[in-house]
Amino acid sequence: MSERLTETPPDVTLGPLDLIPDGKARNFVLEMRAGRFHGFVVRRGEAVHGYLDLCAHMALPLSNRLDDYLTPDGSHIQCSWHGALYRIEDGACVGGPCVGAKLRRWPVIVRDGMIVTA
């Protein structure tokens, strides 16, 4: 079994911005020589916010269903296991068992219509 990585190199193209509908999230798993990286990206208009797929409360993957990272109204990131709520813009926990903790950022940007690691 390969090691679970916590960062990726810059300039990895993940796909076009349209891969993620506005107001939704998408999971990305990158297989690299050193191991496997699990992260997700949330799209808000033309902006993207990336995070490691690990809850700040128990270090479990946030979602127990593929690409299901957001509350039903799309206002927050939500942990499927314990209900922790995180702000999309900065990953800060604002509700649940780990208030004050933060998700670990995964630097991503939009460049020429493509989502790219930064």
C-alpha positions in Angstrom: 0.0 0.0 0.0 1.4 3.4 -0.9 1.8 6.3 1.5 -1.0 8.9 1.8 0.6 12.2 0.7 -0.4 15.6 2.1 0.8 17.8 -0.8 1.3 17.9 -4.5 3.8 19.5 -6.8 2.8 22.8 -8.5 1.5 23.0 -12.1 -0.4 19.7 -12.1 -3.4 20.2 -14.4 -6.5 18.7 -12.8 -8.9 19.6 -15.6 -11.1 22.3 -17.0 -13.0 24.6 -14.5 -16.3 23.3 -16.0 -15.4 19.8 -14.6 -16.9 21.1 -11.4 -20.3 22.7 -11.6 -20.6 26.1 -9.9 -21.4 25.7 -6.2 -20.3 22.0 -6.1 -17.1 20.1 -5.1 -15.1 17.3 -6.7 -12.7 14.7 -5.3 -9.3 14.3 -6.8 -6.9 11.3 -6.2 -3.4 11.8 -7.6 -1.1 8.8 -7.8 2.5 9.8 -7.6 5.7 7.9 -7.2 5.9 8.8 -3.5 2.3 7.8 -2.8 -1.3 8.8 -3.3 -2.8 12.2 -2.6 -6.5 12.7 -1.7 -8.0 16.1 -2.0 -11.1 18.0 -3.2 -11.9 21.3 -4.9 -14.9 23.5 -4.3 -16.0 25.9 -7.1 -17.5 29.2 -6.4 -18.0 31.0 -9.7 -14.6 31.4 -11.2 -12.8 30.8 -7.9 -11.7 27.4 -6.6 -10.8 26.3 -3.0 -8.8 23.1 -2.5 -8.4 21.0 0.7 -6.9 17.7 1.7 -9.7 15.2 2.1 -9.2 14.8 5.9 -11.5 16.1 8.6 -9.8 18.3 11.2 -11.7 16.4 13.9 -10.6 12.7 13.4 -8.4 12.7 10.3 -10.9 10.7 8.3 -12.0 11.4 4.8 -14.7 14.1 4.9 -17.1 12.4 2.6 -18.5 8.9 2.6 -19.9 9.4 -0.9 -18.0 10.5 -4.0 -17.9 14.3 -4.4 -20.4 14.9 -1.6 -18.5 17.5 0.4 -21.0 20.3 0.8 -24.1 20.9 2.9 -27.4 20.5 1.0 -27.6 24.3 0.5 -23.9 24.5 -0.6 -23.0 27.0 2.0 -20.4 24.9 3.9 -18.1 21.9 3.7 -19.5 19.2 5.9 -17.9 16.1 7.4 -20.2 13.1 6.7 -19.1 11.3 9.8 -19.5 13.7 12.7 -21.2 16.8 11.1 -18.3 19.3 11.4 -19.0 22.4 9.3 -16.2 24.3 7.6 -16.2 27.6 5.7 -15.5 27.1 2.1 -13.3 30.2 1.8 -10.7 29.3 4.5 -11.5 25.8 5.8 -12.2 27.1 9.4 -14.5 24.8 11.4 -17.6 26.8 12.5 -19.7 24.0 13.9 -19.5 20.6 15.3 -16.8 18.8 17.4 -13.7 20.8 16.2 -14.7 24.5 16.2 -11.6 26.6 15.7 -9.7 23.9 13.8 -9.0 24.2 10.1 -8.9 22.0 7.1 -5.5 21.8 5.5 -5.4 23.8 2.3 -4.5 22.3 -1.0 -3.2 25.2 -3.2 -5.1 25.3 -6.5 -5.8 28.1 -9.0 -7.6 28.6 -12.3 -5.2 29.3 -15.1 -6.5 29.7 -18.7 -9.7 28.0 -17.8 -8.0 25.0 -16.2 -7.7 24.0 -12.5 -4.0 23.7 -11.7 -2.1 23.0 -8.5 -0.2 25.9 -7.2 
